[in-house]
Amino acid sequence: LTSKFWPGPLTLIVQASNLIPPAVTANTGFVGVRAPAHPLARRLLEKCNLPIAAPSANRFGHVSPTKATHVLADLGMKGVRVLNGEANGNEYGITNKETSCEYGIESTVLKIDGSCKTLFLFRQGVINQQQIEAHVSSSWTIKVISRAVPMAHNPQEDTSNQSSLKTEAIGQEAPGQAICHYSPDVPCCIVRSVFTPTIVGSLNSP
């Protein structure tokens, strides 16, 4: 999988070694690993010469950014610093086509469990299930995980509904499983039908 899809939008969840701090694994014993394809991100990794532990560049539940300006709009008030390939693309050997994300959606998240030879597909992104199946042995099983975890409970709300509290305690196993994850912050509506006016009469009528 790594020889086919790395560097690229595939996050692999694997068992963490003892060298990985528990804070990075959220005390799960597993860690998500990805090799980015963007030239500026790859140059940063080469300069550091070590793995980088980092969260997503957006607030929880917000739409994922595809440009540096999106990050600043969402997190600028937090005093974050941004490696801006858009502003200094030529300096880093980046073409205009590479200044922002190539696809614009999240990476595919796949958990590898060697004990039962199963791949758990937690989040389908650019790389789909069919592509993964084409590059793994037939002895492995791919299981698609579909969950809708409620957002974190607001302690100021009514806590009388104990069943909902238990549901919220389940938590997420991978990014993007919350009901409102990646929600836009603008009014949206679902158009179920489109009205088409009917012309009364015929073209031959006087």
Contacts in CASP RR format, 6 or more apart in sequence:
PFRMAT RR
TARGET T0000
AUTHOR 0000-0000-0000
METHOD contacts of the structure
MODEL  1
LTSKFWPGPLTLIVQASNLIPPAVTANTGFVGVRAPAHPLARRLLEKCNL
PIAAPSANRFGHVSPTKATHVLADLGMKGVRVLNGEANGNEYGITNKETS
CEYGIESTVLKIDGSCKTLFLFRQGVINQQQIEAHVSSSWTIKVISRAVP
MAHNPQEDTSNQSSLKTEAIGQEAPGQAICHYSPDVPCCIVRSVFTPTIV
GSLNSP
1 10 0 8 1.000
1 12 0 8 1.000
1 110 0 8 1.000
1 132 0 8 1.000
1 135 0 8 1.000
1 136 0 8 1.000
2 10 0 8 1.000
2 12 0 8 1.000
2 35 0 8 1.000
4 135 0 8 1.000
5 127 0 8 1.000
5 131 0 8 1.000
5 135 0 8 1.000
6 34 0 8 1.000
6 35 0 8 1.000
7 35 0 8 1.000
7 36 0 8 1.000
7 37 0 8 1.000
7 42 0 8 1.000
8 34 0 8 1.000
8 35 0 8 1.000
8 36 0 8 1.000
8 37 0 8 1.000
8 107 0 8 1.000
9 34 0 8 1.000
9 37 0 8 1.000
9 103 0 8 1.000
9 106 0 8 1.000
9 107 0 8 1.000
9 108 0 8 1.000
9 125 0 8 1.000
9 126 0 8 1.000
9 127 0 8 1.000
10 34 0 8 1.000
10 107 0 8 1.000
10 108 0 8 1.000
10 110 0 8 1.000
10 127 0 8 1.000
11 32 0 8 1.000
11 33 0 8 1.000
11 34 0 8 1.000
11 107 0 8 1.000
11 108 0 8 1.000
11 109 0 8 1.000
11 110 0 8 1.000
11 123 0 8 1.000
12 32 0 8 1.000
12 33 0 8 1.000
12 34 0 8 1.000
12 110 0 8 1.000
12 111 0 8 1.000
12 112 0 8 1.000
13 30 0 8 1.000
13 31 0 8 1.000
13 32 0 8 1.000
13 33 0 8 1.000
13 109 0 8 1.000
13 110 0 8 1.000
13 111 0 8 1.000
13 112 0 8 1.000
13 120 0 8 1.000
13 122 0 8 1.000
13 174 0 8 1.000
14 30 0 8 1.000
14 31 0 8 1.000
14 32 0 8 1.000
14 33 0 8 1.000
14 111 0 8 1.000
14 112 0 8 1.000
15 29 0 8 1.000
15 30 0 8 1.000
15 31 0 8 1.000
16 24 0 8 1.000
16 25 0 8 1.000
16 29 0 8 1.000
16 30 0 8 1.000
16 31 0 8 1.000
20 29 0 8 1.000
20 31 0 8 1.000
22 29 0 8 1.000
24 31 0 8 1.000
24 53 0 8 1.000
25 31 0 8 1.000
30 111 0 8 1.000
32 109 0 8 1.000
33 51 0 8 1.000
34 107 0 8 1.000
36 42 0 8 1.000
36 45 0 8 1.000
37 102 0 8 1.000
38 98 0 8 1.000
38 101 0 8 1.000
38 102 0 8 1.000
39 92 0 8 1.000
39 93 0 8 1.000
39 94 0 8 1.000
39 98 0 8 1.000
40 83 0 8 1.000
40 85 0 8 1.000
40 89 0 8 1.000
40 92 0 8 1.000
40 94 0 8 1.000
41 83 0 8 1.000
43 92 0 8 1.000
44 52 0 8 1.000
44 83 0 8 1.000
45 51 0 8 1.000
45 52 0 8 1.000
56 64 0 8 1.000
56 175 0 8 1.000
57 64 0 8 1.000
57 65 0 8 1.000
57 71 0 8 1.000
57 74 0 8 1.000
57 75 0 8 1.000
58 64 0 8 1.000
58 65 0 8 1.000
58 70 0 8 1.000
58 71 0 8 1.000
58 74 0 8 1.000
58 75 0 8 1.000
59 74 0 8 1.000
59 75 0 8 1.000
60 178 0 8 1.000
61 151 0 8 1.000
61 178 0 8 1.000
61 180 0 8 1.000
61 181 0 8 1.000
61 182 0 8 1.000
61 183 0 8 1.000
62 74 0 8 1.000
62 182 0 8 1.000
62 183 0 8 1.000
62 185 0 8 1.000
63 182 0 8 1.000
63 183 0 8 1.000
63 184 0 8 1.000
63 185 0 8 1.000
64 104 0 8 1.000
64 105 0 8 1.000
64 106 0 8 1.000
64 182 0 8 1.000
65 71 0 8 1.000
65 74 0 8 1.000
66 100 0 8 1.000
66 101 0 8 1.000
66 104 0 8 1.000
67 86 0 8 1.000
67 99 0 8 1.000
67 100 0 8 1.000
67 101 0 8 1.000
68 82 0 8 1.000
68 83 0 8 1.000
68 84 0 8 1.000
68 85 0 8 1.000
68 86 0 8 1.000
68 87 0 8 1.000
69 86 0 8 1.000
71 80 0 8 1.000
71 82 0 8 1.000
72 80 0 8 1.000
72 82 0 8 1.000
85 92 0 8 1.000
85 94 0 8 1.000
85 99 0 8 1.000
86 99 0 8 1.000
86 100 0 8 1.000
89 98 0 8 1.000
89 99 0 8 1.000
103 126 0 8 1.000
105 125 0 8 1.000
105 126 0 8 1.000
106 123 0 8 1.000
106 125 0 8 1.000
106 175 0 8 1.000
106 176 0 8 1.000
106 182 0 8 1.000
107 123 0 8 1.000
107 125 0 8 1.000
107 126 0 8 1.000
107 127 0 8 1.000
108 121 0 8 1.000
108 123 0 8 1.000
108 124 0 8 1.000
108 125 0 8 1.000
108 126 0 8 1.000
108 127 0 8 1.000
108 128 0 8 1.000
108 132 0 8 1.000
109 121 0 8 1.000
109 122 0 8 1.000
109 123 0 8 1.000
109 174 0 8 1.000
109 175 0 8 1.000
110 119 0 8 1.000
110 120 0 8 1.000
110 121 0 8 1.000
110 122 0 8 1.000
110 132 0 8 1.000
111 119 0 8 1.000
111 120 0 8 1.000
111 122 0 8 1.000
111 173 0 8 1.000
111 174 0 8 1.000
112 119 0 8 1.000
113 119 0 8 1.000
113 120 0 8 1.000
116 141 0 8 1.000
117 139 0 8 1.000
117 140 0 8 1.000
117 141 0 8 1.000
118 140 0 8 1.000
118 141 0 8 1.000
118 142 0 8 1.000
118 143 0 8 1.000
119 132 0 8 1.000
119 136 0 8 1.000
119 140 0 8 1.000
119 141 0 8 1.000
119 142 0 8 1.000
119 143 0 8 1.000
120 143 0 8 1.000
120 145 0 8 1.000
121 129 0 8 1.000
121 132 0 8 1.000
121 142 0 8 1.000
121 143 0 8 1.000
121 144 0 8 1.000
121 145 0 8 1.000
122 145 0 8 1.000
122 173 0 8 1.000
122 174 0 8 1.000
122 177 0 8 1.000
123 174 0 8 1.000
123 175 0 8 1.000
123 176 0 8 1.000
123 177 0 8 1.000
124 144 0 8 1.000
129 142 0 8 1.000
129 144 0 8 1.000
132 142 0 8 1.000
133 142 0 8 1.000
136 142 0 8 1.000
145 173 0 8 1.000
145 174 0 8 1.000
147 172 0 8 1.000
147 173 0 8 1.000
147 177 0 8 1.000
148 177 0 8 1.000
148 178 0 8 1.000
148 179 0 8 1.000
149 167 0 8 1.000
149 168 0 8 1.000
149 170 0 8 1.000
149 171 0 8 1.000
149 172 0 8 1.000
149 177 0 8 1.000
149 178 0 8 1.000
149 179 0 8 1.000
150 164 0 8 1.000
150 167 0 8 1.000
150 168 0 8 1.000
150 178 0 8 1.000
150 179 0 8 1.000
151 168 0 8 1.000
151 178 0 8 1.000
151 179 0 8 1.000
151 180 0 8 1.000
152 168 0 8 1.000
153 159 0 8 1.000
153 164 0 8 1.000
153 165 0 8 1.000
153 168 0 8 1.000
159 165 0 8 1.000
171 177 0 8 1.000
172 178 0 8 1.000
175 181 0 8 1.000
176 182 0 8 1.000
END
